[in-house]
Amino acid sequence: MSDTIYNEGFVAGLFDQMSGSYERMNTITSFGFYPLWRVQAIKKIDLKKGDQVADLMTGIGECWKPILTKIGTTGVLTALDFSDGMLNIAYEKKKQFPDHHIQIVNESVFANSIPSNSQDAVICAYGMKTFSDQQIQDFSAEVHRILKPNGQFSLVDVSLPKKKWLRKLYLFYIGSVIPRISKLFAIKNDSYKMLGIYAKNFKNAKRTAELFSKSGLQTEYCEYFFGCATGIYGQKLQ
Ligand SMILES: C[S@@+](CC[C@H](N)C(=O)[O-])C[C@H]1O[C@@H](n2cnc3c(N)ncnc32)[C@H](O)[C@@H]1O
């Protein structure tokens, strides 16, 4: 089980199954925190008009609006994901931004065609928890490869808070309450339960910070709302 859940085909299938309910479930179950943490993560770095930004594990494009507001109509947003289901919704969302440059790329981040040294920034929201340690290491190498020298990155994901009582409550919420809410919406499979398992295994972004530093990226670790989400941000040095 532990290896299987990090298998790319398994993860893509999981998000294909969730794609139809992802936006609704996110809005209802996160009490507005997921959108807030996305925006806070994007604000950690300095995006400018005309920047080229890669939104890795873009899903249905939930990060696009705050990114496009910063990079304007002269910037280019490359939105990568490997779930056909999620990207079908992203293609629809793209129509809301007719004046902006959005390139949707249907590829795995581990075999992507984004040119080396091409991006001013890399963003990734809630896309790390489905990675094993080895995959996070490979991911850090990809972020390093596609960033321009001095390019910046910011990544965020749901995490286990440090305070014991809050951790217990949060684990119960993501492991039991959210899957039950999904059943109320007649979602028949256990995909939302899996997200709780990934979050529990991921714990927080500390290991990610270590692996990114080892890849030669200047990396800072950060917490959002008492550690209910954690992230890293930083820069590729010259
Ligand atoms: C929890 S969703 C997050 C989506 C979005 N970034 C957000 O803020 O809501 C994680 C996304 O990562 C994608 N993903 C997971 N592993 C991937 C990989 N190896 N390559 C590309 N996409 C991947 C999934 O298909 C899914 O759409």
The ligand as a Tripos MOL2 file, in Angstrom:
@<TRIPOS>MOLECULE
LIG
   27    29     1     0     0
SMALL
NO_CHARGES

@<TRIPOS>ATOM
      1 C1         -4.6230   18.6130   -4.5370 C.3       1 LIG1
      2 S1         -4.5100   18.9990   -6.2460 S.3       1 LIG1
      3 C2         -3.9840   20.6680   -6.1660 C.3       1 LIG1
      4 C3         -4.4480   21.4630   -7.3340 C.3       1 LIG1
      5 C4         -4.1940   22.9800   -7.2700 C.3       1 LIG1
      6 N1         -2.8080   23.3160   -7.3330 N.3       1 LIG1
      7 C5         -4.8740   23.6670   -6.0910 C.2       1 LIG1
      8 O1         -4.2800   24.6120   -5.5520 O.co2     1 LIG1
      9 O2         -5.9890   23.2990   -5.7340 O.co2     1 LIG1
     10 C6         -3.0030   18.1650   -6.7100 C.3       1 LIG1
     11 C7         -2.8250   18.0760   -8.2180 C.3       1 LIG1
     12 O3         -1.5040   17.5610   -8.4600 O.3       1 LIG1
     13 C8         -1.5630   16.7600   -9.6290 C.3       1 LIG1
     14 N2         -0.3840   15.8960   -9.6440 N.ar      1 LIG1
     15 C9         -0.0150   15.0050   -8.6770 C.ar      1 LIG1
     16 N3          1.1380   14.3990   -9.0240 N.ar      1 LIG1
     17 C10         1.5130   14.9230  -10.2210 C.ar      1 LIG1
     18 C11         2.6140   14.7000  -11.1040 C.ar      1 LIG1
     19 N4          3.5590   13.7980  -10.8330 N.pl3     1 LIG1
     20 N5          2.6810   15.4330  -12.2330 N.ar      1 LIG1
     21 C12         1.7220   16.3390  -12.5470 C.ar      1 LIG1
     22 N6          0.6410   16.5720  -11.7620 N.ar      1 LIG1
     23 C13         0.5420   15.8810  -10.6220 C.ar      1 LIG1
     24 C14        -2.9060   16.0450   -9.5070 C.3       1 LIG1
     25 O4         -3.3630   15.5460  -10.7360 O.3       1 LIG1
     26 C15        -3.8010   17.1380   -8.9110 C.3       1 LIG1
     27 O5         -4.4930   17.8350   -9.9100 O.3       1 LIG1
@<TRIPOS>BOND
     1     1     2 1
     2     2     3 1
     3     2    10 1
     4     3     4 1
     5     4     5 1
     6     5     6 1
     7     5     7 1
     8     7     8 2
     9     7     9 1
    10    10    11 1
    11    11    12 1
    12    11    26 1
    13    12    13 1
    14    13    14 1
    15    13    24 1
    16    14    15 ar
    17    14    23 ar
    18    15    16 ar
    19    16    17 ar
    20    17    18 ar
    21    17    23 ar
    22    18    19 1
    23    18    20 ar
    24    20    21 ar
    25    21    22 ar
    26    22    23 ar
    27    24    25 1
    28    24    26 1
    29    26    27 1
@<TRIPOS>SUBSTRUCTURE
     1 LIG1         1 GROUP 0 **** ****
